[in-house]
Amino acid sequence: MYFNAGDVKFIVTVKVREENIIMPKIKTHSSSKKRFSFTGTGKVKRFKAYKSHILTKKTTKRKRNLRKGTLVSSADYKNVKQLIPYK
């Protein structure tokens, strides 16, 4: 191809590979796929912390409430979604 840039002519050559370019897949973070799950609407569920040891000083009510799961905050949602892209 020839282009005119004032009085100067220059040639542009473009090489195109005839292969299909396949983008690499993103690896899922192994520990994150075990710790988080998704609801039907796409929100991320997680378990609560502070319930594995030193339970004697915690009240029964507090330990009972720690058993329940909860949702990941909106501030952390994007980071978790990056760690688990295909779930």
PDB file of N, CA, C and O in Angstrom:
ATOM      1  N   MET A   1       0.846  -1.180   0.000  1.00  0.00           N
ATOM      2  CA  MET A   1       0.000   0.000   0.000  1.00  0.00           C
ATOM      3  C   MET A   1       0.887   1.237   0.000  1.00  0.00           C
ATOM      4  O   MET A   1       1.929   1.274   0.655  1.00  0.00           O
ATOM      5  N   TYR A   2       0.465   2.228  -0.730  1.00  0.00           N
ATOM      6  CA  TYR A   2       1.186   3.493  -0.781  1.00  0.00           C
ATOM      7  C   TYR A   2       0.339   4.581  -0.152  1.00  0.00           C
ATOM      8  O   TYR A   2      -0.870   4.653  -0.373  1.00  0.00           O
ATOM      9  N   PHE A   3       0.987   5.426   0.633  1.00  0.00           N
ATOM     10  CA  PHE A   3       0.305   6.578   1.227  1.00  0.00           C
ATOM     11  C   PHE A   3       1.094   7.830   0.884  1.00  0.00           C
ATOM     12  O   PHE A   3       2.325   7.811   0.862  1.00  0.00           O
ATOM     13  N   ASN A   4       0.395   8.900   0.623  1.00  0.00           N
ATOM     14  CA  ASN A   4       1.038  10.183   0.391  1.00  0.00           C
ATOM     15  C   ASN A   4       1.034  10.989   1.677  1.00  0.00           C
ATOM     16  O   ASN A   4      -0.022  11.241   2.256  1.00  0.00           O
ATOM     17  N   ALA A   5       2.207  11.390   2.120  1.00  0.00           N
ATOM     18  CA  ALA A   5       2.328  12.287   3.250  1.00  0.00           C
ATOM     19  C   ALA A   5       3.120  13.487   2.751  1.00  0.00           C
ATOM     20  O   ALA A   5       4.331  13.576   2.956  1.00  0.00           O
ATOM     21  N   GLY A   6       2.422  14.407   2.094  1.00  0.00           N
ATOM     22  CA  GLY A   6       3.115  15.529   1.464  1.00  0.00           C
ATOM     23  C   GLY A   6       3.840  15.029   0.233  1.00  0.00           C
ATOM     24  O   GLY A   6       3.204  14.449  -0.648  1.00  0.00           O
ATOM     25  N   ASP A   7       5.160  15.232   0.134  1.00  0.00           N
ATOM     26  CA  ASP A   7       5.951  14.775  -0.997  1.00  0.00           C
ATOM     27  C   ASP A   7       6.574  13.398  -0.767  1.00  0.00           C
ATOM     28  O   ASP A   7       7.220  12.851  -1.661  1.00  0.00           O
ATOM     29  N   VAL A   8       6.377  12.832   0.442  1.00  0.00           N
ATOM     30  CA  VAL A   8       7.041  11.579   0.784  1.00  0.00           C
ATOM     31  C   VAL A   8       6.068  10.423   0.599  1.00  0.00           C
ATOM     32  O   VAL A   8       4.942  10.457   1.097  1.00  0.00           O
ATOM     33  N   LYS A   9       6.517   9.399  -0.124  1.00  0.00           N
ATOM     34  CA  LYS A   9       5.728   8.185  -0.255  1.00  0.00           C
ATOM     35  C   LYS A   9       6.381   7.103   0.600  1.00  0.00           C
ATOM     36  O   LYS A   9       7.604   6.963   0.615  1.00  0.00           O
ATOM     37  N   PHE A  10       5.563   6.350   1.304  1.00  0.00           N
ATOM     38  CA  PHE A  10       6.127   5.247   2.069  1.00  0.00           C
ATOM     39  C   PHE A  10       5.212   4.031   1.953  1.00  0.00           C
ATOM     40  O   PHE A  10       4.016   4.147   1.684  1.00  0.00           O
ATOM     41  N   ILE A  11       5.808   2.875   2.163  1.00  0.00           N
ATOM     42  CA  ILE A  11       5.110   1.607   2.005  1.00  0.00           C
ATOM     43  C   ILE A  11       4.859   0.996   3.381  1.00  0.00           C
ATOM     44  O   ILE A  11       5.751   0.970   4.230  1.00  0.00           O
ATOM     45  N   VAL A  12       3.652   0.512   3.592  1.00  0.00           N
ATOM     46  CA  VAL A  12       3.305  -0.159   4.839  1.00  0.00           C
ATOM     47  C   VAL A  12       3.028  -1.619   4.521  1.00  0.00           C
ATOM     48  O   VAL A  12       2.179  -1.930   3.685  1.00  0.00           O
ATOM     49  N   THR A  13       3.743  -2.506   5.186  1.00  0.00           N
ATOM     50  CA  THR A  13       3.470  -3.933   5.002  1.00  0.00           C
ATOM     51  C   THR A  13       2.932  -4.496   6.309  1.00  0.00           C
ATOM     52  O   THR A  13       3.423  -4.184   7.394  1.00  0.00           O
ATOM     53  N   VAL A  14       1.940  -5.309   6.180  1.00  0.00           N
ATOM     54  CA  VAL A  14       1.322  -5.916   7.351  1.00  0.00           C
ATOM     55  C   VAL A  14       1.338  -7.421   7.169  1.00  0.00           C
ATOM     56  O   VAL A  14       0.843  -7.943   6.170  1.00  0.00           O
ATOM     57  N   LYS A  15       1.908  -8.114   8.140  1.00  0.00           N
ATOM     58  CA  LYS A  15       1.891  -9.574   8.105  1.00  0.00           C
ATOM     59  C   LYS A  15       0.772 -10.067   9.010  1.00  0.00           C
ATOM     60  O   LYS A  15       0.652  -9.652  10.163  1.00  0.00           O
ATOM     61  N   VAL A  16      -0.027 -10.944   8.476  1.00  0.00           N
ATOM     62  CA  VAL A  16      -1.119 -11.513   9.253  1.00  0.00           C
ATOM     63  C   VAL A  16      -0.901 -13.007   9.348  1.00  0.00           C
ATOM     64  O   VAL A  16      -0.728 -13.690   8.339  1.00  0.00           O
ATOM     65  N   ARG A  17      -0.912 -13.504  10.567  1.00  0.00           N
ATOM     66  CA  ARG A  17      -0.789 -14.952  10.761  1.00  0.00           C
ATOM     67  C   ARG A  17      -2.130 -15.592  10.444  1.00  0.00           C
ATOM     68  O   ARG A  17      -3.183 -15.018  10.718  1.00  0.00           O
ATOM     69  N   GLU A  18      -2.085 -16.740   9.886  1.00  0.00           N
ATOM     70  CA  GLU A  18      -3.313 -17.411   9.495  1.00  0.00           C
ATOM     71  C   GLU A  18      -3.811 -18.375  10.560  1.00  0.00           C
ATOM     72  O   GLU A  18      -4.713 -19.170  10.297  1.00  0.00           O
ATOM     73  N   GLU A  19      -3.232 -18.318  11.773  1.00  0.00           N
ATOM     74  CA  GLU A  19      -3.670 -19.180  12.860  1.00  0.00           C
ATOM     75  C   GLU A  19      -4.772 -18.480  13.645  1.00  0.00           C
ATOM     76  O   GLU A  19      -4.866 -17.252  13.654  1.00  0.00           O
ATOM     77  N   ASN A  20      -5.600 -19.279  14.300  1.00  0.00           N
ATOM     78  CA  ASN A  20      -6.573 -18.705  15.217  1.00  0.00           C
ATOM     79  C   ASN A  20      -5.860 -18.380  16.519  1.00  0.00           C
ATOM     80  O   ASN A  20      -5.142 -19.217  17.065  1.00  0.00           O
ATOM     81  N   ILE A  21      -6.052 -17.188  17.007  1.00  0.00           N
ATOM     82  CA  ILE A  21      -5.429 -16.776  18.256  1.00  0.00           C
ATOM     83  C   ILE A  21      -6.382 -17.149  19.389  1.00  0.00           C
ATOM     84  O   ILE A  21      -7.519 -16.680  19.437  1.00  0.00           O
ATOM     85  N   ILE A  22      -5.907 -17.992  20.292  1.00  0.00           N
ATOM     86  CA  ILE A  22      -6.718 -18.424  21.424  1.00  0.00           C
ATOM     87  C   ILE A  22      -6.166 -17.760  22.676  1.00  0.00           C
ATOM     88  O   ILE A  22      -4.994 -17.915  23.018  1.00  0.00           O
ATOM     89  N   MET A  23      -7.038 -17.015  23.353  1.00  0.00           N
ATOM     90  CA  MET A  23      -6.615 -16.343  24.574  1.00  0.00           C
ATOM     91  C   MET A  23      -6.473 -17.372  25.693  1.00  0.00           C
ATOM     92  O   MET A  23      -7.232 -18.340  25.735  1.00  0.00           O
ATOM     93  N   PRO A  24      -5.519 -17.180  26.596  1.00  0.00           N
ATOM     94  CA  PRO A  24      -5.344 -18.144  27.681  1.00  0.00           C
ATOM     95  C   PRO A  24      -6.498 -18.084  28.674  1.00  0.00           C
ATOM     96  O   PRO A  24      -7.115 -17.037  28.870  1.00  0.00           O
ATOM     97  N   LYS A  25      -6.779 -19.224  29.296  1.00  0.00           N
ATOM     98  CA  LYS A  25      -7.828 -19.282  30.299  1.00  0.00           C
ATOM     99  C   LYS A  25      -7.284 -18.767  31.626  1.00  0.00           C
ATOM    100  O   LYS A  25      -6.083 -18.838  31.883  1.00  0.00           O
ATOM    101  N   ILE A  26      -8.172 -18.252  32.459  1.00  0.00           N
ATOM    102  CA  ILE A  26      -7.795 -17.780  33.785  1.00  0.00           C
ATOM    103  C   ILE A  26      -7.921 -18.953  34.749  1.00  0.00           C
ATOM    104  O   ILE A  26      -8.938 -19.646  34.750  1.00  0.00           O
ATOM    105  N   LYS A  27      -6.909 -19.181  35.559  1.00  0.00           N
ATOM    106  CA  LYS A  27      -6.980 -20.272  36.528  1.00  0.00           C
ATOM    107  C   LYS A  27      -7.842 -19.846  37.714  1.00  0.00           C
ATOM    108  O   LYS A  27      -7.780 -18.705  38.173  1.00  0.00           O
ATOM    109  N   THR A  28      -8.641 -20.784  38.193  1.00  0.00           N
ATOM    110  CA  THR A  28      -9.452 -20.555  39.381  1.00  0.00           C
ATOM    111  C   THR A  28      -8.574 -20.716  40.610  1.00  0.00           C
ATOM    112  O   THR A  28      -7.764 -21.640  40.684  1.00  0.00           O
ATOM    113  N   HIS A  29      -8.733 -19.823  41.572  1.00  0.00           N
ATOM    114  CA  HIS A  29      -7.974 -19.884  42.814  1.00  0.00           C
ATOM    115  C   HIS A  29      -8.505 -21.047  43.642  1.00  0.00           C
ATOM    116  O   HIS A  29      -9.679 -21.059  44.014  1.00  0.00           O
ATOM    117  N   SER A  30      -7.644 -22.032  43.934  1.00  0.00           N
ATOM    118  CA  SER A  30      -8.085 -23.300  44.512  1.00  0.00           C
ATOM    119  C   SER A  30      -8.744 -23.152  45.877  1.00  0.00           C
ATOM    120  O   SER A  30      -9.787 -23.760  46.116  1.00  0.00           O
ATOM    121  N   SER A  31      -8.167 -22.366  46.774  1.00  0.00           N
ATOM    122  CA  SER A  31      -8.765 -22.252  48.103  1.00  0.00           C
ATOM    123  C   SER A  31     -10.050 -21.426  48.061  1.00  0.00           C
ATOM    124  O   SER A  31     -10.950 -21.638  48.874  1.00  0.00           O
ATOM    125  N   SER A  32     -10.139 -20.497  47.129  1.00  0.00           N
ATOM    126  CA  SER A  32     -11.348 -19.667  47.043  1.00  0.00           C
ATOM    127  C   SER A  32     -12.548 -20.461  46.567  1.00  0.00           C
ATOM    128  O   SER A  32     -13.669 -20.202  47.007  1.00  0.00           O
ATOM    129  N   LYS A  33     -12.343 -21.418  45.685  1.00  0.00           N
ATOM    130  CA  LYS A  33     -13.478 -22.196  45.198  1.00  0.00           C
ATOM    131  C   LYS A  33     -14.044 -23.093  46.286  1.00  0.00           C
ATOM    132  O   LYS A  33     -15.190 -23.532  46.196  1.00  0.00           O
ATOM    133  N   LYS A  34     -13.233 -23.374  47.334  1.00  0.00           N
ATOM    134  CA  LYS A  34     -13.719 -24.160  48.465  1.00  0.00           C
ATOM    135  C   LYS A  34     -14.400 -23.286  49.516  1.00  0.00           C
ATOM    136  O   LYS A  34     -15.225 -23.788  50.280  1.00  0.00           O
ATOM    137  N   ARG A  35     -14.082 -22.013  49.576  1.00  0.00           N
ATOM    138  CA  ARG A  35     -14.585 -21.134  50.628  1.00  0.00           C
ATOM    139  C   ARG A  35     -15.813 -20.333  50.234  1.00  0.00           C
ATOM    140  O   ARG A  35     -16.575 -19.906  51.102  1.00  0.00           O
ATOM    141  N   PHE A  36     -16.015 -20.125  48.953  1.00  0.00           N
ATOM    142  CA  PHE A  36     -17.129 -19.298  48.498  1.00  0.00           C
ATOM    143  C   PHE A  36     -18.049 -20.103  47.602  1.00  0.00           C
ATOM    144  O   PHE A  36     -17.614 -21.026  46.912  1.00  0.00           O
ATOM    145  N   SER A  37     -19.330 -19.744  47.617  1.00  0.00           N
ATOM    146  CA  SER A  37     -20.287 -20.317  46.674  1.00  0.00           C
ATOM    147  C   SER A  37     -21.207 -19.188  46.220  1.00  0.00           C
ATOM    148  O   SER A  37     -21.248 -18.122  46.834  1.00  0.00           O
ATOM    149  N   PHE A  38     -21.934 -19.430  45.151  1.00  0.00           N
ATOM    150  CA  PHE A  38     -22.774 -18.398  44.574  1.00  0.00           C
ATOM    151  C   PHE A  38     -24.246 -18.740  44.762  1.00  0.00           C
ATOM    152  O   PHE A  38     -24.636 -19.906  44.712  1.00  0.00           O
ATOM    153  N   THR A  39     -25.051 -17.713  44.979  1.00  0.00           N
ATOM    154  CA  THR A  39     -26.493 -17.905  45.064  1.00  0.00           C
ATOM    155  C   THR A  39     -27.055 -17.953  43.655  1.00  0.00           C
ATOM    156  O   THR A  39     -26.331 -17.748  42.681  1.00  0.00           O
ATOM    157  N   GLY A  40     -28.324 -18.220  43.553  1.00  0.00           N
ATOM    158  CA  GLY A  40     -28.960 -18.267  42.244  1.00  0.00           C
ATOM    159  C   GLY A  40     -28.981 -16.929  41.543  1.00  0.00           C
ATOM    160  O   GLY A  40     -29.018 -16.873  40.314  1.00  0.00           O
ATOM    161  N   THR A  41     -28.959 -15.842  42.313  1.00  0.00           N
ATOM    162  CA  THR A  41     -28.989 -14.503  41.719  1.00  0.00           C
ATOM    163  C   THR A  41     -27.594 -13.942  41.468  1.00  0.00           C
ATOM    164  O   THR A  41     -27.457 -12.818  40.985  1.00  0.00           O
ATOM    165  N   GLY A  42     -26.546 -14.724  41.796  1.00  0.00           N
ATOM    166  CA  GLY A  42     -25.180 -14.291  41.497  1.00  0.00           C
ATOM    167  C   GLY A  42     -24.444 -13.662  42.654  1.00  0.00           C
ATOM    168  O   GLY A  42     -23.301 -13.238  42.486  1.00  0.00           O
ATOM    169  N   LYS A  43     -25.059 -13.581  43.835  1.00  0.00           N
ATOM    170  CA  LYS A  43     -24.355 -13.048  45.000  1.00  0.00           C
ATOM    171  C   LYS A  43     -23.406 -14.124  45.525  1.00  0.00           C
ATOM    172  O   LYS A  43     -23.588 -15.311  45.254  1.00  0.00           O
ATOM    173  N   VAL A  44     -22.392 -13.696  46.279  1.00  0.00           N
ATOM    174  CA  VAL A  44     -21.385 -14.628  46.777  1.00  0.00           C
ATOM    175  C   VAL A  44     -21.632 -14.902  48.255  1.00  0.00           C
ATOM    176  O   VAL A  44     -21.736 -13.975  49.058  1.00  0.00           O
ATOM    177  N   LYS A  45     -21.725 -16.194  48.609  1.00  0.00           N
ATOM    178  CA  LYS A  45     -21.904 -16.596  49.997  1.00  0.00           C
ATOM    179  C   LYS A  45     -20.561 -16.954  50.601  1.00  0.00           C
ATOM    180  O   LYS A  45     -19.661 -17.427  49.906  1.00  0.00           O
ATOM    181  N   ARG A  46     -20.430 -16.725  51.901  1.00  0.00           N
ATOM    182  CA  ARG A  46     -19.203 -17.071  52.622  1.00  0.00           C
ATOM    183  C   ARG A  46     -19.570 -17.532  54.022  1.00  0.00           C
ATOM    184  O   ARG A  46     -20.691 -17.323  54.485  1.00  0.00           O
ATOM    185  N   PHE A  47     -18.602 -18.167  54.694  1.00  0.00           N
ATOM    186  CA  PHE A  47     -18.778 -18.569  56.079  1.00  0.00           C
ATOM    187  C   PHE A  47     -18.253 -17.472  56.985  1.00  0.00           C
ATOM    188  O   PHE A  47     -17.427 -16.658  56.571  1.00  0.00           O
ATOM    189  N   LYS A  48     -18.734 -17.448  58.230  1.00  0.00           N
ATOM    190  CA  LYS A  48     -18.259 -16.458  59.190  1.00  0.00           C
ATOM    191  C   LYS A  48     -16.987 -16.950  59.875  1.00  0.00           C
ATOM    192  O   LYS A  48     -16.763 -18.154  60.002  1.00  0.00           O
ATOM    193  N   ALA A  49     -16.171 -16.017  60.306  1.00  0.00           N
ATOM    194  CA  ALA A  49     -14.906 -16.331  60.972  1.00  0.00           C
ATOM    195  C   ALA A  49     -15.113 -16.424  62.487  1.00  0.00           C
ATOM    196  O   ALA A  49     -16.221 -16.219  62.985  1.00  0.00           O
ATOM    197  N   TYR A  50     -14.044 -16.733  63.207  1.00  0.00           N
ATOM    198  CA  TYR A  50     -13.996 -16.756  64.674  1.00  0.00           C
ATOM    199  C   TYR A  50     -14.810 -17.878  65.294  1.00  0.00           C
ATOM    200  O   TYR A  50     -15.360 -17.696  66.381  1.00  0.00           O
ATOM    201  N   LYS A  51     -14.907 -19.019  64.651  1.00  0.00           N
ATOM    202  CA  LYS A  51     -15.663 -20.116  65.260  1.00  0.00           C
ATOM    203  C   LYS A  51     -14.879 -21.417  65.319  1.00  0.00           C
ATOM    204  O   LYS A  51     -15.471 -22.474  65.540  1.00  0.00           O
ATOM    205  N   SER A  52     -13.565 -21.373  65.129  1.00  0.00           N
ATOM    206  CA  SER A  52     -12.807 -22.616  65.072  1.00  0.00           C
ATOM    207  C   SER A  52     -12.130 -22.974  66.395  1.00  0.00           C
ATOM    208  O   SER A  52     -11.979 -24.160  66.687  1.00  0.00           O
ATOM    209  N   HIS A  53     -11.724 -22.017  67.190  1.00  0.00           N
ATOM    210  CA  HIS A  53     -11.070 -22.320  68.467  1.00  0.00           C
ATOM    211  C   HIS A  53     -11.319 -21.184  69.439  1.00  0.00           C
ATOM    212  O   HIS A  53     -11.874 -20.149  69.071  1.00  0.00           O
ATOM    213  N   ILE A  54     -10.903 -21.384  70.687  1.00  0.00           N
ATOM    214  CA  ILE A  54     -11.160 -20.462  71.805  1.00  0.00           C
ATOM    215  C   ILE A  54     -12.671 -20.189  71.893  1.00  0.00           C
ATOM    216  O   ILE A  54     -13.119 -19.043  71.853  1.00  0.00           O
ATOM    217  N   LEU A  55     -13.427 -21.270  72.014  1.00  0.00           N
ATOM    218  CA  LEU A  55     -14.883 -21.148  72.018  1.00  0.00           C
ATOM    219  C   LEU A  55     -15.466 -21.069  73.423  1.00  0.00           C
ATOM    220  O   LEU A  55     -16.648 -20.763  73.580  1.00  0.00           O
ATOM    221  N   THR A  56     -14.673 -21.336  74.433  1.00  0.00           N
ATOM    222  CA  THR A  56     -15.222 -21.359  75.791  1.00  0.00           C
ATOM    223  C   THR A  56     -15.639 -19.980  76.264  1.00  0.00           C
ATOM    224  O   THR A  56     -16.607 -19.853  77.014  1.00  0.00           O
ATOM    225  N   LYS A  57     -14.938 -18.963  75.849  1.00  0.00           N
ATOM    226  CA  LYS A  57     -15.290 -17.608  76.306  1.00  0.00           C
ATOM    227  C   LYS A  57     -16.394 -16.968  75.470  1.00  0.00           C
ATOM    228  O   LYS A  57     -16.897 -15.901  75.823  1.00  0.00           O
ATOM    229  N   LYS A  58     -16.771 -17.602  74.381  1.00  0.00           N
ATOM    230  CA  LYS A  58     -17.832 -17.056  73.530  1.00  0.00           C
ATOM    231  C   LYS A  58     -19.175 -17.602  73.995  1.00  0.00           C
ATOM    232  O   LYS A  58     -19.287 -18.765  74.384  1.00  0.00           O
ATOM    233  N   THR A  59     -20.172 -16.763  73.950  1.00  0.00           N
ATOM    234  CA  THR A  59     -21.496 -17.184  74.407  1.00  0.00           C
ATOM    235  C   THR A  59     -22.122 -18.155  73.414  1.00  0.00           C
ATOM    236  O   THR A  59     -21.725 -18.220  72.251  1.00  0.00           O
ATOM    237  N   THR A  60     -23.111 -18.910  73.895  1.00  0.00           N
ATOM    238  CA  THR A  60     -23.803 -19.870  73.045  1.00  0.00           C
ATOM    239  C   THR A  60     -24.493 -19.163  71.890  1.00  0.00           C
ATOM    240  O   THR A  60     -24.486 -19.658  70.763  1.00  0.00           O
ATOM    241  N   LYS A  61     -25.083 -18.018  72.162  1.00  0.00           N
ATOM    242  CA  LYS A  61     -25.780 -17.249  71.128  1.00  0.00           C
ATOM    243  C   LYS A  61     -24.803 -16.796  70.044  1.00  0.00           C
ATOM    244  O   LYS A  61     -25.105 -16.851  68.852  1.00  0.00           O
ATOM    245  N   ARG A  62     -23.633 -16.350  70.481  1.00  0.00           N
ATOM    246  CA  ARG A  62     -22.624 -15.876  69.523  1.00  0.00           C
ATOM    247  C   ARG A  62     -22.136 -17.026  68.640  1.00  0.00           C
ATOM    248  O   ARG A  62     -21.991 -16.861  67.429  1.00  0.00           O
ATOM    249  N   LYS A  63     -21.886 -18.181  69.240  1.00  0.00           N
ATOM    250  CA  LYS A  63     -21.420 -19.343  68.467  1.00  0.00           C
ATOM    251  C   LYS A  63     -22.506 -19.824  67.506  1.00  0.00           C
ATOM    252  O   LYS A  63     -22.206 -20.240  66.386  1.00  0.00           O
ATOM    253  N   ARG A  64     -23.762 -19.767  67.938  1.00  0.00           N
ATOM    254  CA  ARG A  64     -24.876 -20.180  67.088  1.00  0.00           C
ATOM    255  C   ARG A  64     -24.989 -19.263  65.873  1.00  0.00           C
ATOM    256  O   ARG A  64     -25.231 -19.732  64.761  1.00  0.00           O
ATOM    257  N   ASN A  65     -24.818 -17.971  66.078  1.00  0.00           N
ATOM    258  CA  ASN A  65     -24.898 -17.015  64.969  1.00  0.00           C
ATOM    259  C   ASN A  65     -23.699 -17.117  64.028  1.00  0.00           C
ATOM    260  O   ASN A  65     -23.801 -16.769  62.852  1.00  0.00           O
ATOM    261  N   LEU A  66     -22.576 -17.587  64.538  1.00  0.00           N
ATOM    262  CA  LEU A  66     -21.392 -17.765  63.689  1.00  0.00           C
ATOM    263  C   LEU A  66     -21.537 -18.969  62.764  1.00  0.00           C
ATOM    264  O   LEU A  66     -20.831 -19.061  61.760  1.00  0.00           O
ATOM    265  N   ARG A  67     -22.451 -19.901  63.091  1.00  0.00           N
ATOM    266  CA  ARG A  67     -22.666 -21.069  62.234  1.00  0.00           C
ATOM    267  C   ARG A  67     -23.287 -20.695  60.901  1.00  0.00           C
ATOM    268  O   ARG A  67     -23.051 -21.357  59.890  1.00  0.00           O
ATOM    269  N   LYS A  68     -24.074 -19.645  60.900  1.00  0.00           N
ATOM    270  CA  LYS A  68     -24.801 -19.250  59.696  1.00  0.00           C
ATOM    271  C   LYS A  68     -23.854 -18.604  58.687  1.00  0.00           C
ATOM    272  O   LYS A  68     -22.874 -17.960  59.062  1.00  0.00           O
ATOM    273  N   GLY A  69     -24.154 -18.781  57.434  1.00  0.00           N
ATOM    274  CA  GLY A  69     -23.383 -18.122  56.384  1.00  0.00           C
ATOM    275  C   GLY A  69     -23.884 -16.705  56.172  1.00  0.00           C
ATOM    276  O   GLY A  69     -24.933 -16.320  56.690  1.00  0.00           O
ATOM    277  N   THR A  70     -23.137 -15.947  55.417  1.00  0.00           N
ATOM    278  CA  THR A  70     -23.538 -14.582  55.090  1.00  0.00           C
ATOM    279  C   THR A  70     -23.032 -14.251  53.696  1.00  0.00           C
ATOM    280  O   THR A  70     -22.344 -15.062  53.075  1.00  0.00           O
ATOM    281  N   LEU A  71     -23.364 -13.077  53.204  1.00  0.00           N
ATOM    282  CA  LEU A  71     -22.952 -12.667  51.865  1.00  0.00           C
ATOM    283  C   LEU A  71     -21.672 -11.845  51.927  1.00  0.00           C
ATOM    284  O   LEU A  71     -21.406 -11.163  52.916  1.00  0.00           O
ATOM    285  N   VAL A  72     -20.896 -11.918  50.874  1.00  0.00           N
ATOM    286  CA  VAL A  72     -19.680 -11.112  50.750  1.00  0.00           C
ATOM    287  C   VAL A  72     -20.097  -9.664  50.521  1.00  0.00           C
ATOM    288  O   VAL A  72     -21.063  -9.401  49.805  1.00  0.00           O
ATOM    289  N   SER A  73     -19.380  -8.736  51.120  1.00  0.00           N
ATOM    290  CA  SER A  73     -19.727  -7.322  50.971  1.00  0.00           C
ATOM    291  C   SER A  73     -19.509  -6.861  49.529  1.00  0.00           C
ATOM    292  O   SER A  73     -18.757  -7.474  48.771  1.00  0.00           O
ATOM    293  N   SER A  74     -20.173  -5.786  49.175  1.00  0.00           N
ATOM    294  CA  SER A  74     -20.064  -5.274  47.805  1.00  0.00           C
ATOM    295  C   SER A  74     -18.652  -4.794  47.493  1.00  0.00           C
ATOM    296  O   SER A  74     -18.244  -4.781  46.332  1.00  0.00           O
ATOM    297  N   ALA A  75     -17.898  -4.395  48.529  1.00  0.00           N
ATOM    298  CA  ALA A  75     -16.522  -3.940  48.320  1.00  0.00           C
ATOM    299  C   ALA A  75     -15.609  -5.095  47.923  1.00  0.00           C
ATOM    300  O   ALA A  75     -14.643  -4.896  47.187  1.00  0.00           O
ATOM    301  N   ASP A  76     -15.908  -6.304  48.405  1.00  0.00           N
ATOM    302  CA  ASP A  76     -15.062  -7.467  48.127  1.00  0.00           C
ATOM    303  C   ASP A  76     -15.579  -8.314  46.976  1.00  0.00           C
ATOM    304  O   ASP A  76     -14.885  -9.231  46.538  1.00  0.00           O
ATOM    305  N   TYR A  77     -16.763  -8.038  46.477  1.00  0.00           N
ATOM    306  CA  TYR A  77     -17.383  -8.880  45.454  1.00  0.00           C
ATOM    307  C   TYR A  77     -16.524  -8.982  44.197  1.00  0.00           C
ATOM    308  O   TYR A  77     -16.361 -10.072  43.651  1.00  0.00           O
ATOM    309  N   LYS A  78     -15.979  -7.870  43.737  1.00  0.00           N
ATOM    310  CA  LYS A  78     -15.188  -7.857  42.506  1.00  0.00           C
ATOM    311  C   LYS A  78     -13.938  -8.719  42.644  1.00  0.00           C
ATOM    312  O   LYS A  78     -13.569  -9.433  41.712  1.00  0.00           O
ATOM    313  N   ASN A  79     -13.278  -8.654  43.818  1.00  0.00           N
ATOM    314  CA  ASN A  79     -12.066  -9.444  44.042  1.00  0.00           C
ATOM    315  C   ASN A  79     -12.371 -10.938  44.068  1.00  0.00           C
ATOM    316  O   ASN A  79     -11.619 -11.735  43.508  1.00  0.00           O
ATOM    317  N   VAL A  80     -13.461 -11.317  44.713  1.00  0.00           N
ATOM    318  CA  VAL A  80     -13.832 -12.735  44.774  1.00  0.00           C
ATOM    319  C   VAL A  80     -14.216 -13.234  43.396  1.00  0.00           C
ATOM    320  O   VAL A  80     -13.877 -14.359  43.028  1.00  0.00           O
ATOM    321  N   LYS A  81     -14.912 -12.422  42.634  1.00  0.00           N
ATOM    322  CA  LYS A  81     -15.334 -12.804  41.293  1.00  0.00           C
ATOM    323  C   LYS A  81     -14.125 -13.036  40.384  1.00  0.00           C
ATOM    324  O   LYS A  81     -14.173 -13.893  39.502  1.00  0.00           O
ATOM    325  N   GLN A  82     -13.042 -12.281  40.591  1.00  0.00           N
ATOM    326  CA  GLN A  82     -11.815 -12.482  39.835  1.00  0.00           C
ATOM    327  C   GLN A  82     -11.148 -13.805  40.177  1.00  0.00           C
ATOM    328  O   GLN A  82     -10.570 -14.463  39.311  1.00  0.00           O
ATOM    329  N   LEU A  83     -11.235 -14.196  41.465  1.00  0.00           N
ATOM    330  CA  LEU A  83     -10.606 -15.437  41.901  1.00  0.00           C
ATOM    331  C   LEU A  83     -11.359 -16.659  41.393  1.00  0.00           C
ATOM    332  O   LEU A  83     -10.764 -17.712  41.162  1.00  0.00           O
ATOM    333  N   ILE A  84     -12.680 -16.516  41.218  1.00  0.00           N
ATOM    334  CA  ILE A  84     -13.505 -17.641  40.766  1.00  0.00           C
ATOM    335  C   ILE A  84     -14.245 -17.194  39.501  1.00  0.00           C
ATOM    336  O   ILE A  84     -15.430 -16.869  39.581  1.00  0.00           O
ATOM    337  N   PRO A  85     -13.592 -17.168  38.351  1.00  0.00           N
ATOM    338  CA  PRO A  85     -14.219 -16.588  37.169  1.00  0.00           C
ATOM    339  C   PRO A  85     -15.289 -17.454  36.514  1.00  0.00           C
ATOM    340  O   PRO A  85     -16.166 -16.921  35.835  1.00  0.00           O
ATOM    341  N   TYR A  86     -15.243 -18.781  36.697  1.00  0.00           N
ATOM    342  CA  TYR A  86     -16.125 -19.649  35.930  1.00  0.00           C
ATOM    343  C   TYR A  86     -17.219 -20.307  36.753  1.00  0.00           C
ATOM    344  O   TYR A  86     -17.887 -21.216  36.259  1.00  0.00           O
ATOM    345  N   LYS A  87     -17.421 -19.881  37.977  1.00  0.00           N
ATOM    346  CA  LYS A  87     -18.425 -20.518  38.813  1.00  0.00           C
ATOM    347  C   LYS A  87     -19.740 -19.791  38.736  1.00  0.00           C
ATOM    348  O   LYS A  87     -20.707 -20.193  39.383  1.00  0.00           O
TER     349      LYS A  87
END
